[in-house]
């Protein structure tokens, strides 16, 4: 009988995620869109930003150390980076790590972008902005309403949708991290926040 054929069986599964031909075509189209969003031209390079994996740890450590020495990031040990690896994303060009960053959750409504850094040889190509966009998208998917940074580059974050706020409006950061920082009495970083429509 016709209703016992493979084609008939597939067509009956015409629900989201089902095996009906139209469902399969729709899923392939969505996957293609996601792939094209992940990989994009940045300046004259094709760059994709993806969740970090264990293979990226050495490159992340190198970038974090570089920017920590230059006073732009807090130093983080390899163990700390491995422990929070699922919070990290990396920018890849030809599978080489050229940028990294981390989205750290404080509460169900607040997260921080930190350890953001771009390989100095690739600065000025929009990679940092691409990474900020990636972390803001991650926050939206998690339904996080506010993302903040502490930075010495306010112009960069203003261009990426952040606005300056008093540090005391972020007690979650102050009481968890700032009290342990050697620079807490003479901090030269500016607090900035991006309010998200989730």
N, C-alpha and C positions, 0 to 999 in steps of 0.2 A: 504493500500500500504506500501511496505517496507520502502520507503523514509520518511514515517510519524512516524516511530517507535522512541522510546527514544534513542536507540543506534545510529540510523542514525542521529538524531538531534545532539547528542553529538559529533559524528565523524566529522560533518561539521564544528565544531568550533575548527579547527586545527591551531590555531594561538597562539602566546605567551600569556599565561594567560588564554587560552581557556579551554573548558571542554573535549576536545578530550582525549581519554585514554592515548595517548603518552604524551600529554602536562601535564596531571595530574601526570604521573610518573616522568617526568622531574622536575616538581615543587617540588614533594616530595623528590627527590634525592638532589636537591639544598638546601631544608630546612634542611635535615639531615646533609649535609656538614656544613651549617652555625651553627647548634647546636653543632656539634663535635668541630668546631673551637672555639666556645664560651666557652665550658667547656673543661678543659685540665688538665693533671697531671702537677703539679708544685712541684718539690721535691717529697715528699711522700703523697701529698694532691691533691685532685681534686679541682681546683679553676676555677671559671668563672668570667669574668669581664663584667659588664652590665651597662647600663645607670642608674644613681641614680634616686630614686623616694622618695616621701615624707616620706615613712617608714624608709628610711636610714638616715634621717637628724640627729637624736640624735647620731648615731654612727659616722657620718662624723664630727660633732662638737667635739666629744670626741677625735678623732684622730687629727684633726686640732689643737685643744687646746694643746694636748700632745706635738706635734712637735713644736708648737709655743713657749711653755715654754722651750723646749730644744734648741731654737734658729734656728731651721731648716726651719720653715715656718713663714710667716707673720700671726699674729692673725686675725681671721675673726669672726665677730659676727654671731649669729644664723640667724638674719635677712639677712645679706649679703649672707650667704650660701643658704638660701631659695630662695632669689632673683636670684641667679645664678645656681640653682639646675640643670637646663637642660644642663649646661656645665660640670657637675660632672659625673664621673663613679666610680663604687665601685667594689672591688674584694670580692667575696663571697666564703666561704667554709662552706658547710652544711647550707647555707642561712644566715650565720653570716658574717657581714662586717669585713674584716680583712685588708682592704686597701682602699684608696680613692685618688682621684686626680681630676683635673679640666683642661679642655682645653679652654683657654680664647682667643677669637679672637680680634686682634688689627686692622688689615686691611684685605682686600680681599686676601692678600698673606702671612700674618704673624700671627702666634698664639703662645701662651705660655702655657707650661705645668706648673701648679702651684698647691699648696696645696697637693702635692704628699706625702703620708705617709702610712706606713705599721704598723699594730699592732706590738708592740715590741716583743710580744711572737711568732710572725710568721716571724720575720726578718731572712734573710739568706736563704730563700727557693725559691728565684727567683720571688717573687710576684711583687716586684717593677719593674723588667724588663718586666713582663707580662703586667703591667699597662701602662708602657711607650709604649709598642707595640700597646696596645689598642688605646691610644690617637694618635699615629702616623697614625694608620689605619683610625681613625675618621678624621684626617686632610686630608688624601689622598682622602677620600670620598667627602670632601668639596672642593677639588682641592686647598687646601692651600699648598703653595710651601715651606715655611720655618717655622720650629717650634723651639722655643728657650726656654731655662731655665736659671734661675739665681740660682747657687748652691754652696754649700760647699763640694760637693761630686763629683768632676770632673771625677774621675776614673770610677764611676758607669755610668755616662752618656757617657763617651768615649766608654765603652763596648756596649752601646746601640746606637751607630752611631752618636754621637754629637761631635763637635769640638769647641775648645775655640776660641772666637772672642772678640775684644775690645767692651766694653759696649757702646761706642759712635757710633757703627755701628747699634745700636738699638734705634734710637731717639724716636720711638713710645713708648717704655717702659720708657725711661729716662724722657720725658716730661709729660707723663701721670701719672706715679707712683713714680719714683725715687725721684722727686723733693719734694714729700710729706713725704718721709721716714725719720725717725729720724737719720738713719745711713748713709745718703747720702754722708756725708763728709768722713766717715771712713768705707765704705762698704767693707765687706770681702767676698762677693759672686763673683763667676766667671760666666761670660756670656758664654753660649755655644749654638750652633745652629746645627740643623739637616736639610739639604737640601733634599727635597723629590722629587722623580720623580712621578708626579701625572698622 
